Amino acid sequence: MVIVNLLEPYSINKDAEYLYVQLEKHCFSISIEDEAYDFVPVKANQIKIDRETKKIQDVDAAFAFQNEHNTVYITMEELINIPDFLIKLYFITKPYFDDNVEFEETNVNDDVEIIIDELEQQNVKRLIDKALDERDEEQFHKLLKLL
């Protein structure tokens, strides 16, 4: 059984499409049947995540782990099947996906402002109709200036 002991990336970078979690020696360690192994950047040294789908790319990438006696290679596909790995990776990367949430909130706020403006315009038109019905010429001219 594989257990993730430590997952603290060296750095996290992002571009428009992907998030890159850079790994270094002593930043990632696992236990396999109670034997501790430290990550060594022999083959793969980063985790690439699609920012839109939040899916891990390069599932065939092999990560090397070493202890005093052995070097073990574990593919990303195998790591993805370890719930503890996914949980730790989620909390590490979560702040980097929040940019999209802020962007969506901004769009929602813009939409709300547009709706409020439309409702205000409709309200002014109703008040103009009311002023016409009551033959209030002064109120009618004031309301026309608001359009």
Residue, then its C-alpha position, 0 to 999 in steps of 0.5 A: m500500500v502506498i501512502v503519501n507522507l509529504l507533498e510540498p512543491y518547490s514552486i507552482n507556475k501557471d499560464a493561460e492553459y496549465l498549472y505546473v507543480q514543480l517537484e524537487k528532492h525532499c519535497f515529495s515522499i511516500s511510504i510503500e509497505d512502511e518503507a519511506y521513499d523520497f522523490v528524486p527528479v530522475k524522470a518526471n519532475q512536475i505535475k501538469i494540470d489543465r486549468e479549465t478541466k482541472k485534470i492532471q495531464d501526462v498520466d504516463a509520466a514516471f516519478a522516481f522515489q528512492n530510499e537507502h536500498n531501492t529506487v521505485y518508479i510510480t506513474m502519475e496514473e498510479l499516483i492519481n489512484i491514491p486518494d491522499f495524493l489527490i487530496k493534498l494536490y487539491f489543497i495545494t493547487k486550489p488557490y491557483f484555480d480561484d482566479n477563475v472564480e473571481f473572474e466568474e464573480t466579476n461577470v456575475n456582478d456585471d450582469v447584475e448591474i445590467i439587470i438593475d439598470e434595465l429595471e430602473q429604466q423600466n421603472v422610470k417609464r412606468l412613472i412617466d406613464k403615471a405622470l401622463d395619466e395624472r396630467d402632471e406635466e412638471q413630473f413628466h418633464k423631470l422623468l424624461k430627463l432621466l431617460 
